[in-house]
Amino acid sequence: MQDKPYKYFSQVYDVLYKELHRATIKLLNYYFGSIIVKNKKLLDMGCGTGTFLLEMTKNGWTGTGIDLSLEMIRLAETKARKHKLHCNFLVRDMRKIQFKKNFDLITCNFDTVNYILLKKDMTKVFNNAHNLINENGHFIFDIITPYQGKKFLETFNMKFDAFEMKMSPTYNEKTKIKTIELTLIFEGKTYKEKHIQRCYEVAEISSLLEKSGFVIKQIWDIEDKKDKKIDTKTTRAMFVCQKYISSLTLYNPLKIKQFSYI
């Protein structure tokens, strides 16, 4: 049977992306450790099962997480109760979000923004983020690029204790659309999901961010290179953006040393 993305994939998501969550948390904690010391409010868009947000909560952030998948949100709430951590998890569309409060940091990890297929909708996401961030606050997210879409096209098979999983990717170079046919087998039944993403060029995203009012402080290659420099073979790029800077004495992220543990 064919179903919506993450209805069943949510059950194996944490097993697949455990180490990626840890690496991202290390990077963000290093980056923000000397900037925000009080009232650290975080909004994680596309929070999934909540692993990243809960870990950030352990490190002193006050967290809100949104996701389109009810199944992912339910798992996130279960994990929060298990670890006795308070986070606000909501089923929301990041193209339409509204909150009464603002945030010091908004994140959108693990190529979640690539599920936004139209530039006009991406503009809505960036505008919403800009509206919801406090002055001098930050917006951090990552994307997969067209080079990634072309490079990783092998069928991927995995077996877990109770699951079998198959990922079959295809890529359309003209539309830059990447489609992953996902098959999960468990409890004697076969379930199918289709994940559709658009692979964006770094320059495309940079232009949209600037039009939404963000200052791009840094762009890292976080998957392929130790020096983290962006080039034509970058597969995954992380954007570090900031809302209007009112103080020239604000911490300068361009002085940060390059990282080797991602």
C-alpha positions in Angstrom: 0.0 0.0 0.0 1.2 3.5 -0.8 1.1 6.1 2.0 2.2 9.6 2.8 5.8 10.3 3.7 7.0 9.4 7.2 3.9 7.5 8.2 5.9 4.3 8.5 9.4 5.6 7.9 9.0 7.4 11.3 9.4 3.9 12.9 13.0 3.5 11.7 14.0 7.2 11.4 16.0 7.4 14.7 18.0 4.3 13.9 19.1 5.8 10.5 20.0 9.4 11.6 21.3 9.0 15.1 24.9 10.1 14.4 23.8 12.9 12.1 21.8 14.4 14.9 24.7 14.3 17.3 27.1 16.0 14.8 24.7 18.8 14.1 24.1 19.4 17.8 27.9 19.7 18.4 28.2 22.2 15.6 25.3 24.4 16.8 26.4 24.3 20.5 29.9 25.4 19.5 28.6 28.1 17.3 26.1 29.6 19.7 27.9 28.9 23.0 29.2 32.4 23.4 26.3 34.3 21.9 23.0 33.5 23.6 23.3 32.9 27.3 19.8 33.7 28.5 16.2 33.1 27.3 17.4 30.8 24.5 14.2 30.1 22.6 14.5 27.6 19.7 12.0 26.7 17.0 12.9 23.5 15.1 11.0 23.3 11.8 10.5 19.7 10.5 11.5 18.4 14.0 10.8 14.8 13.1 10.9 12.5 16.1 12.3 15.3 18.3 15.8 13.9 18.8 17.6 17.1 17.9 15.2 19.4 19.8 15.3 17.3 22.9 19.1 17.2 22.9 19.2 21.0 22.5 16.7 21.2 25.4 19.1 19.3 27.6 21.7 22.0 26.7 19.5 24.8 28.0 17.3 25.8 25.1 13.5 26.2 25.4 12.2 24.2 22.5 9.2 24.2 20.1 9.1 21.7 17.3 6.8 21.6 14.3 6.3 18.9 11.7 3.7 17.9 9.1 3.8 14.3 10.1 1.5 13.4 13.0 3.3 10.1 13.4 6.6 11.9 13.9 5.1 14.3 16.4 3.6 11.5 18.4 7.0 9.8 18.7 8.6 13.1 19.7 6.0 13.6 22.5 6.6 10.0 23.7 10.4 10.6 23.9 9.9 13.9 25.7 7.8 12.2 28.4 10.3 9.3 28.7 13.2 11.7 29.3 11.1 14.1 31.4 11.9 17.0 29.1 9.4 19.8 28.3 9.1 20.7 24.6 6.1 22.0 22.7 5.5 19.7 19.7 2.9 20.7 17.1 1.7 19.5 13.7 2.2 22.5 11.5 3.1 23.5 8.0 6.2 25.7 7.9 4.8 27.6 5.0 1.9 28.9 7.2 3.3 29.0 10.7 2.3 31.8 13.1 3.3 32.2 16.8 2.7 34.9 19.4 6.3 34.6 20.6 9.5 35.0 18.7 12.7 32.9 18.8 16.4 33.4 19.2 17.2 30.5 16.8 15.2 28.7 14.1 16.6 25.4 12.7 15.5 23.2 9.9 17.7 20.2 9.7 18.4 17.2 7.4 17.3 18.6 4.0 13.8 19.3 5.3 13.5 22.4 3.2 14.1 20.3 0.1 10.6 19.0 0.5 9.5 22.6 -0.5 9.2 22.1 -4.3 8.3 25.6 -5.4 10.4 28.8 -5.0 7.3 30.8 -4.1 6.7 28.4 -1.2 10.3 28.6 -0.2 10.0 32.3 0.0 7.0 31.9 2.4 9.2 29.7 4.6 12.0 32.2 4.7 9.7 35.1 5.3 8.0 33.3 8.1 11.4 32.4 9.7 12.5 36.1 9.4 9.3 37.3 11.0 9.6 34.8 13.9 13.3 35.5 14.7 14.3 38.1 17.3 16.6 40.9 16.2 20.1 39.5 15.8 18.6 36.0 16.0 19.8 33.2 13.7 18.3 30.8 11.1 20.2 27.6 10.4 19.3 24.9 7.9 20.8 22.6 5.3 20.0 21.6 1.8 20.9 18.9 -0.7 22.2 20.1 -4.0 21.6 19.0 -7.6 25.0 17.4 -7.5 23.8 15.3 -4.6 20.7 14.4 -6.7 22.8 13.1 -9.5 25.5 11.4 -7.4 23.4 9.2 -5.1 21.2 7.1 -7.3 22.0 3.6 -6.0 19.3 1.5 -4.5 19.8 1.2 -0.7 18.8 -1.9 1.3 18.9 -2.3 5.1 17.7 -4.9 7.6 16.8 -4.2 11.3 15.6 -6.5 14.0 12.0 -6.2 12.9 12.2 -4.3 9.6 13.5 -4.6 6.1 13.9 -1.3 4.2 14.6 -0.5 0.5 15.2 3.0 -0.9 15.1 3.5 -4.6 16.1 7.0 -5.7 15.6 8.7 -9.1 16.6 12.2 -10.3 15.2 14.4 -13.0 18.0 16.8 -14.1 15.6 19.2 -15.9 13.3 19.7 -12.9 15.9 19.0 -10.2 13.3 16.7 -8.6 14.6 13.8 -6.6 12.1 11.0 -5.8 12.8 8.2 -3.4 10.5 5.2 -3.4 10.7 3.7 0.1 9.6 0.2 0.9 9.2 -1.1 4.5 8.5 -4.6 5.4 7.5 -5.5 9.0 4.9 -7.6 10.8 4.4 -9.5 7.6 3.2 -6.5 5.6 4.7 -4.3 3.0 4.3 -0.5 3.1 5.4 2.0 0.5 6.1 5.7 0.7 7.2 8.2 -1.9 9.5 11.1 -0.8 9.8 14.0 -3.3 12.4 16.7 -2.9 13.7 19.5 -5.1 17.5 19.9 -5.1 18.4 23.6 -4.9 21.6 25.3 -6.0 23.4 27.2 -3.2 23.1 30.4 -5.3 19.3 29.9 -5.6 18.8 29.6 -1.9 21.2 32.5 -1.2 19.2 34.8 -3.4 15.9 33.9 -1.7 17.3 34.4 1.7 18.6 37.8 0.9 15.3 38.8 -0.5 13.6 37.7 2.7 16.0 40.1 4.7 18.6 37.6 6.0 22.3 38.2 6.2 24.2 35.1 5.2 27.0 34.7 7.7 28.4 31.4 6.6 27.8 28.5 4.2 29.4 25.2 5.0 29.9 22.0 3.1 28.9 19.6 5.9 29.2 16.3 4.2 32.1 16.0 1.9 35.1 18.1 3.0 37.1 18.7 6.1 37.7 22.3 5.2 33.9 22.8 4.8 34.4 25.0 1.6 31.5 25.1 -0.8 32.2 24.1 -4.5 30.5 22.5 -7.5 30.7 19.1 -5.9 29.1 20.0 -2.6 26.3 17.6 -1.8 24.9 19.1 1.4 25.3 22.7 2.4 24.5 24.3 5.7 23.4 28.0 5.8 24.0 30.1 8.9 21.9 33.3 8.5 21.1 36.2 10.8 18.3 38.7 11.0 19.2 42.5 10.9 22.4 43.2 12.9 22.1 46.3 15.0 25.4 46.0 16.8 28.8 46.1 15.2 30.3 44.4 18.2 28.2 41.2 17.8 30.1 38.0 17.7 31.6 37.4 14.2 31.0 33.8 13.1 33.4 34.1 10.2 36.2 33.8 12.7 35.2 30.3 13.8 37.6 27.6 13.0 36.6 24.9 10.5 35.2 21.7 11.9 36.4 18.2 11.3 33.9 16.0 13.2 30.9 16.2 10.9 
